[in-house]
Amino acid sequence: MARPDDAGATLSFGFREVAEDEKQKLVNEVFSQVARRYDEMNDLMSFGLHRLWKDDFVAALHVPKTTPFHVLDVAGGTGDIAFRIVDHGGPRTEVTLADSSYDMLHEGRTRAQGESRPEQLHFVTANAEALPFPDNTFDACTIAFGIRNVPHIDIALREMHRVLKPGGRFQCLEFSQLAIPGLQELYDAYSFTVIPAVGKEVTGDGGPYRYLVESIRRFPNQDTFLQMIRDAGFERAGYRNMTGGVVAMHWGWKI
């Protein structure tokens, strides 16, 4: 993986290589384009399965009902994870949504106006590689379908470890590698043909969705990503496949 101080370094942006200092800008442009229809497209692309994945993901946090519990949701965007966490918790549950995309956060703020407990939600424009929070701040840190878009995943993992309190849980939900033999060709055909076509029909541009599909294929497999989590300092790390490895939930603890 390229390092921030490598002269002339490049990073993957989907299937192409771009200058290291260009990737974050390009990622932000993608999410600016898709922000307004992001949740609608998630339903269409996953046939609604993303709702079940996210419900399972948040249930695994075991958010307490009566004690204070502050979660940092990195790449929190439109609030799908944050709203679920608040619903699972009690009146002393708070979620800070941090996202580098102003447009995604705008959608989240707009949605929050219709939520029953908007005072429990906080929105911060922030880069996952330089989180603007003190050490040992949060009880849990989540990131769902966002880590693969971070230019330097290892740096972001260390940052999330840093801002967690000792005993805090890190949890990640991300598209991963199929664990069912024989389905890869069918999955690829759907991903590279249907998803960009649906994206173009719904949003007028299939380009952002081609990138999102390509970024899935460039993301490390389950075991490689698990080792990255351990290398960032997390202990008792593990993962569980969902829907045959279409997505995987990873976790680790700051001890």
C-alpha positions as a Markdown table, in Angstrom:
| # | Residue | x | y | z |
|---|---|---|---|---|
| 1 | Met | 0.0 | 0.0 | 0.0 |
| 2 | Ala | 1.3 | 3.4 | -0.9 |
| 3 | Arg | 2.4 | 5.7 | 1.9 |
| 4 | Pro | 1.5 | 9.4 | 2.2 |
| 5 | Asp | 5.1 | 10.5 | 1.9 |
| 6 | Asp | 6.0 | 8.3 | -1.2 |
| 7 | Ala | 7.0 | 10.6 | -4.0 |
| 8 | Gly | 5.0 | 9.9 | -7.1 |
| 9 | Ala | 2.9 | 7.2 | -5.4 |
| 10 | Thr | -0.4 | 6.1 | -6.8 |
| 11 | Leu | -3.5 | 4.5 | -5.3 |
| 12 | Ser | -6.3 | 2.4 | -6.9 |
| 13 | Phe | -9.5 | 4.2 | -7.8 |
| 14 | Gly | -11.5 | 1.3 | -8.9 |
| 15 | Phe | -9.5 | -0.5 | -11.6 |
| 16 | Arg | -7.3 | 2.4 | -12.5 |
| 17 | Glu | -4.4 | 4.0 | -10.7 |
| 18 | Val | -4.5 | 7.7 | -9.7 |
| 19 | Ala | -2.1 | 10.0 | -8.1 |
| 20 | Glu | -2.1 | 9.5 | -4.3 |
| 21 | Asp | -3.3 | 13.1 | -3.6 |
| 22 | Glu | -6.1 | 12.8 | -6.1 |
| 23 | Lys | -8.0 | 9.8 | -4.7 |
| 24 | Gln | -9.9 | 11.5 | -1.8 |
| 25 | Lys | -11.0 | 14.2 | -4.2 |
| 26 | Leu | -12.3 | 11.7 | -6.7 |
| 27 | Val | -14.1 | 9.7 | -4.0 |
| 28 | Asn | -15.8 | 12.8 | -2.7 |
| 29 | Glu | -16.9 | 13.6 | -6.3 |
| 30 | Val | -18.5 | 10.1 | -6.6 |
| 31 | Phe | -20.4 | 10.5 | -3.4 |
| 32 | Ser | -21.5 | 14.1 | -4.3 |
| 33 | Gln | -23.0 | 12.6 | -7.4 |
| 34 | Val | -24.8 | 9.7 | -5.7 |
| 35 | Ala | -25.8 | 11.3 | -2.4 |
| 36 | Arg | -29.4 | 12.3 | -3.3 |
| 37 | Arg | -30.4 | 8.9 | -4.5 |
| 38 | Tyr | -27.9 | 6.9 | -2.4 |
| 39 | Asp | -30.4 | 5.1 | -0.2 |
| 40 | Glu | -32.8 | 4.4 | -3.0 |
| 41 | Met | -30.0 | 2.8 | -5.1 |
| 42 | Asn | -28.9 | 0.7 | -2.1 |
| 43 | Asp | -32.4 | -0.8 | -2.1 |
| 44 | Leu | -32.3 | -1.4 | -5.8 |
| 45 | Met | -28.8 | -2.8 | -6.0 |
| 46 | Ser | -29.1 | -5.2 | -3.0 |
| 47 | Phe | -32.8 | -6.1 | -3.5 |
| 48 | Gly | -33.3 | -4.6 | 0.0 |
| 49 | Leu | -30.8 | -7.0 | 1.6 |
| 50 | His | -28.7 | -4.0 | 2.8 |
| 51 | Arg | -31.4 | -3.3 | 5.4 |
| 52 | Leu | -31.0 | -6.8 | 6.9 |
| 53 | Trp | -27.2 | -6.6 | 6.9 |
| 54 | Lys | -27.4 | -3.2 | 8.7 |
| 55 | Asp | -29.9 | -4.5 | 11.2 |
| 56 | Asp | -27.7 | -7.4 | 12.0 |
| 57 | Phe | -24.6 | -5.2 | 12.2 |
| 58 | Val | -26.2 | -2.8 | 14.7 |
| 59 | Ala | -27.7 | -5.6 | 16.8 |
| 60 | Ala | -24.2 | -7.0 | 17.2 |
| 61 | Leu | -23.1 | -3.8 | 18.9 |
| 62 | His | -25.4 | -4.6 | 21.9 |
| 63 | Val | -26.1 | -0.9 | 22.5 |
| 64 | Pro | -27.1 | -0.4 | 26.2 |
| 65 | Lys | -30.6 | 0.9 | 26.9 |
| 66 | Thr | -29.9 | 2.8 | 30.2 |
| 67 | Thr | -26.2 | 3.8 | 30.4 |
| 68 | Pro | -24.4 | 6.5 | 28.3 |
| 69 | Phe | -23.0 | 5.1 | 25.0 |
| 70 | His | -21.3 | 7.3 | 22.4 |
| 71 | Val | -20.6 | 5.8 | 19.0 |
| 72 | Leu | -18.5 | 7.3 | 16.2 |
| 73 | Asp | -19.9 | 6.2 | 12.8 |
| 74 | Val | -17.2 | 6.9 | 10.3 |
| 75 | Ala | -18.4 | 7.4 | 6.7 |
| 76 | Gly | -21.8 | 7.8 | 8.3 |
| 77 | Gly | -23.2 | 9.6 | 5.3 |
| 78 | Thr | -27.0 | 9.5 | 5.1 |
| 79 | Gly | -27.4 | 8.1 | 8.6 |
| 80 | Asp | -28.6 | 4.6 | 8.0 |
| 81 | Ile | -26.4 | 3.1 | 10.7 |
| 82 | Ala | -26.6 | 6.0 | 13.1 |
| 83 | Phe | -30.4 | 6.0 | 13.1 |
| 84 | Arg | -30.5 | 2.3 | 13.8 |
| 85 | Ile | -28.0 | 2.7 | 16.7 |
| 86 | Val | -30.2 | 5.4 | 18.3 |
| 87 | Asp | -33.2 | 3.2 | 17.9 |
| 88 | His | -31.5 | 0.3 | 19.5 |
| 89 | Gly | -30.2 | 2.3 | 22.4 |
| 90 | Gly | -31.8 | 4.6 | 25.0 |
| 91 | Pro | -32.0 | 8.3 | 25.7 |
| 92 | Arg | -28.3 | 8.4 | 26.7 |
| 93 | Thr | -27.2 | 6.9 | 23.4 |
| 94 | Glu | -25.4 | 9.4 | 21.1 |
| 95 | Val | -23.9 | 8.9 | 17.6 |
| 96 | Thr | -21.4 | 11.2 | 15.9 |
| 97 | Leu | -21.5 | 10.8 | 12.1 |
| 98 | Ala | -18.2 | 11.7 | 10.5 |
| 99 | Asp | -17.9 | 11.8 | 6.7 |
| 100 | Ser | -15.6 | 13.5 | 4.3 |
| 101 | Ser | -18.5 | 14.2 | 1.9 |
| 102 | Tyr | -20.5 | 17.3 | 2.6 |
| 103 | Asp | -23.3 | 16.2 | 0.3 |
| 104 | Met | -23.7 | 12.8 | 2.1 |
| 105 | Leu | -23.8 | 14.6 | 5.5 |
| 106 | His | -26.4 | 17.0 | 4.1 |
| 107 | Glu | -28.7 | 14.1 | 3.3 |
| 108 | Gly | -28.1 | 12.7 | 6.8 |
| 109 | Arg | -29.0 | 16.0 | 8.4 |
| 110 | Thr | -32.1 | 16.3 | 6.3 |
| 111 | Arg | -33.2 | 12.9 | 7.3 |
| 112 | Ala | -32.4 | 13.6 | 10.9 |
| 113 | Gln | -35.0 | 16.4 | 11.0 |
| 114 | Gly | -37.7 | 13.7 | 10.7 |
| 115 | Glu | -36.2 | 11.5 | 13.4 |
| 116 | Ser | -37.7 | 11.3 | 16.9 |
| 117 | Arg | -34.4 | 12.0 | 18.7 |
| 118 | Pro | -32.3 | 14.3 | 16.5 |
| 119 | Glu | -30.5 | 15.8 | 19.5 |
| 120 | Gln | -28.7 | 12.4 | 19.9 |
| 121 | Leu | -27.1 | 12.8 | 16.4 |
| 122 | His | -24.1 | 14.9 | 15.7 |
| 123 | Phe | -22.7 | 15.6 | 12.2 |
| 124 | Val | -19.0 | 16.3 | 11.5 |
| 125 | Thr | -17.2 | 16.7 | 8.2 |
| 126 | Ala | -14.0 | 14.7 | 8.8 |
| 127 | Asn | -11.4 | 12.6 | 7.1 |
| 128 | Ala | -11.2 | 9.0 | 8.4 |
| 129 | Glu | -7.4 | 9.3 | 8.3 |
| 130 | Ala | -7.3 | 12.4 | 10.6 |
| 131 | Leu | -10.2 | 12.2 | 12.9 |
| 132 | Pro | -10.7 | 15.5 | 14.8 |
| 133 | Phe | -11.4 | 13.8 | 18.2 |
| 134 | Pro | -9.3 | 13.3 | 21.3 |
| 135 | Asp | -7.8 | 9.9 | 22.2 |
| 136 | Asn | -10.1 | 7.6 | 24.1 |
| 137 | Thr | -13.4 | 9.4 | 23.3 |
| 138 | Phe | -15.9 | 6.8 | 22.0 |
| 139 | Asp | -17.4 | 3.6 | 23.4 |
| 140 | Ala | -17.7 | 2.1 | 19.9 |
| 141 | Cys | -16.6 | 2.9 | 16.4 |
| 142 | Thr | -18.5 | 1.7 | 13.3 |
| 143 | Ile | -18.0 | 2.0 | 9.6 |
| 144 | Ala | -20.3 | 0.5 | 7.0 |
| 145 | Phe | -19.6 | 0.3 | 3.3 |
| 146 | Gly | -17.0 | 3.0 | 3.6 |
| 147 | Ile | -13.6 | 1.6 | 4.5 |
| 148 | Arg | -12.9 | 0.5 | 0.9 |
| 149 | Asn | -13.1 | 4.1 | -0.2 |
| 150 | Val | -10.5 | 5.4 | 2.2 |
| 151 | Pro | -7.1 | 6.1 | 0.5 |
| 152 | His | -5.0 | 4.6 | 3.3 |
| 153 | Ile | -7.0 | 2.0 | 5.1 |
| 154 | Asp | -4.3 | 1.2 | 7.6 |
| 155 | Ile | -4.1 | 4.8 | 8.8 |
| 156 | Ala | -7.9 | 5.0 | 9.2 |
| 157 | Leu | -7.9 | 1.8 | 11.2 |
| 158 | Arg | -5.2 | 3.3 | 13.5 |
| 159 | Glu | -7.2 | 6.5 | 13.9 |
| 160 | Met | -10.4 | 4.6 | 14.9 |
| 161 | His | -8.3 | 2.6 | 17.4 |
| 162 | Arg | -6.9 | 5.9 | 18.8 |
| 163 | Val | -10.3 | 7.5 | 19.4 |
| 164 | Leu | -11.9 | 4.5 | 21.1 |
| 165 | Lys | -11.9 | 4.1 | 24.8 |
| 166 | Pro | -10.1 | 1.1 | 26.3 |
| 167 | Gly | -12.6 | -1.7 | 26.1 |
| 168 | Gly | -14.3 | -0.1 | 23.1 |
| 169 | Arg | -15.4 | -2.1 | 20.1 |
| 170 | Phe | -14.6 | -1.5 | 16.4 |
| 171 | Gln | -17.1 | -2.9 | 13.9 |
| 172 | Cys | -16.9 | -2.8 | 10.1 |
| 173 | Leu | -19.4 | -3.9 | 7.5 |
| 174 | Glu | -18.1 | -4.1 | 3.9 |
| 175 | Phe | -18.6 | -5.9 | 0.7 |
| 176 | Ser | -16.2 | -8.8 | 0.5 |
| 177 | Gln | -15.2 | -12.0 | -1.4 |
| 178 | Leu | -17.8 | -14.7 | -2.2 |
| 179 | Ala | -17.4 | -17.9 | -0.1 |
| 180 | Ile | -19.7 | -20.0 | -2.3 |
| 181 | Pro | -17.9 | -21.7 | -5.2 |
| 182 | Gly | -19.3 | -21.3 | -8.7 |
| 183 | Leu | -21.2 | -18.0 | -8.1 |
| 184 | Gln | -18.5 | -15.5 | -9.0 |
| 185 | Glu | -19.2 | -15.3 | -12.7 |
| 186 | Leu | -22.9 | -14.7 | -12.0 |
| 187 | Tyr | -22.1 | -12.1 | -9.4 |
| 188 | Asp | -19.6 | -10.3 | -11.7 |
| 189 | Ala | -22.1 | -10.3 | -14.5 |
| 190 | Tyr | -24.7 | -8.6 | -12.3 |
| 191 | Ser | -22.3 | -6.2 | -10.7 |
| 192 | Phe | -20.6 | -4.9 | -13.9 |
| 193 | Thr | -23.6 | -5.0 | -16.1 |
| 194 | Val | -26.8 | -4.4 | -14.1 |
| 195 | Ile | -25.7 | -2.1 | -11.4 |
| 196 | Pro | -24.1 | 0.6 | -13.6 |
| 197 | Ala | -27.2 | 0.4 | -15.9 |
| 198 | Val | -29.6 | 0.8 | -13.0 |
| 199 | Gly | -27.4 | 3.7 | -11.7 |
| 200 | Lys | -27.6 | 5.4 | -15.1 |
| 201 | Glu | -31.4 | 4.9 | -15.3 |
| 202 | Val | -32.0 | 6.3 | -11.7 |
| 203 | Thr | -29.4 | 9.0 | -11.5 |
| 204 | Gly | -28.5 | 9.7 | -15.1 |
| 205 | Asp | -24.9 | 8.5 | -14.8 |
| 206 | Gly | -23.6 | 5.0 | -14.4 |
| 207 | Gly | -20.0 | 6.1 | -13.9 |
| 208 | Pro | -20.1 | 6.4 | -10.1 |
| 209 | Tyr | -21.6 | 2.9 | -9.8 |
| 210 | Arg | -18.9 | 1.4 | -12.0 |
| 211 | Tyr | -16.3 | 2.8 | -9.6 |
| 212 | Leu | -18.2 | 1.4 | -6.6 |
| 213 | Val | -18.4 | -2.0 | -8.1 |
| 214 | Glu | -14.7 | -1.9 | -9.1 |
| 215 | Ser | -13.7 | -0.8 | -5.6 |
| 216 | Ile | -15.3 | -3.9 | -4.2 |
| 217 | Arg | -13.1 | -6.1 | -6.3 |
| 218 | Arg | -10.0 | -4.2 | -5.2 |
| 219 | Phe | -10.8 | -4.5 | -1.5 |
| 220 | Pro | -8.8 | -7.0 | 0.5 |
| 221 | Asn | -10.4 | -10.4 | 1.2 |
| 222 | Gln | -11.8 | -11.3 | 4.6 |
| 223 | Asp | -8.6 | -12.8 | 6.1 |
| 224 | Thr | -6.3 | -10.0 | 4.7 |
| 225 | Phe | -8.5 | -7.3 | 6.1 |
| 226 | Leu | -8.7 | -9.2 | 9.4 |
| 227 | Gln | -4.9 | -9.0 | 9.6 |
| 228 | Met | -5.0 | -5.3 | 8.9 |
| 229 | Ile | -7.4 | -4.8 | 11.8 |
| 230 | Arg | -5.0 | -6.7 | 14.1 |
| 231 | Asp | -2.0 | -4.7 | 12.8 |
| 232 | Ala | -3.8 | -1.5 | 13.8 |
| 233 | Gly | -3.8 | -2.7 | 17.4 |
| 234 | Phe | -7.2 | -4.3 | 17.8 |
| 235 | Glu | -7.4 | -7.5 | 19.8 |
| 236 | Arg | -10.0 | -10.4 | 19.8 |
| 237 | Ala | -10.6 | -9.5 | 16.2 |
| 238 | Gly | -12.7 | -11.7 | 13.9 |
| 239 | Tyr | -15.3 | -11.7 | 11.1 |
| 240 | Arg | -18.5 | -13.3 | 10.0 |
| 241 | Asn | -19.7 | -13.7 | 6.4 |
| 242 | Met | -23.2 | -12.6 | 5.4 |
| 243 | Thr | -25.0 | -13.8 | 2.3 |
| 244 | Gly | -22.3 | -16.2 | 1.4 |
| 245 | Gly | -19.5 | -13.6 | 1.6 |
| 246 | Val | -21.2 | -10.9 | -0.4 |
| 247 | Val | -20.6 | -8.8 | 2.7 |
| 248 | Ala | -18.6 | -9.5 | 5.8 |
| 249 | Met | -18.8 | -8.0 | 9.3 |
| 250 | His | -15.4 | -7.6 | 11.0 |
| 251 | Trp | -14.7 | -6.5 | 14.5 |
| 252 | Gly | -12.0 | -5.9 | 17.1 |
| 253 | Trp | -11.5 | -4.5 | 20.6 |
| 254 | Lys | -9.2 | -1.9 | 22.0 |
| 255 | Ile | -7.8 | -3.5 | 25.1 |
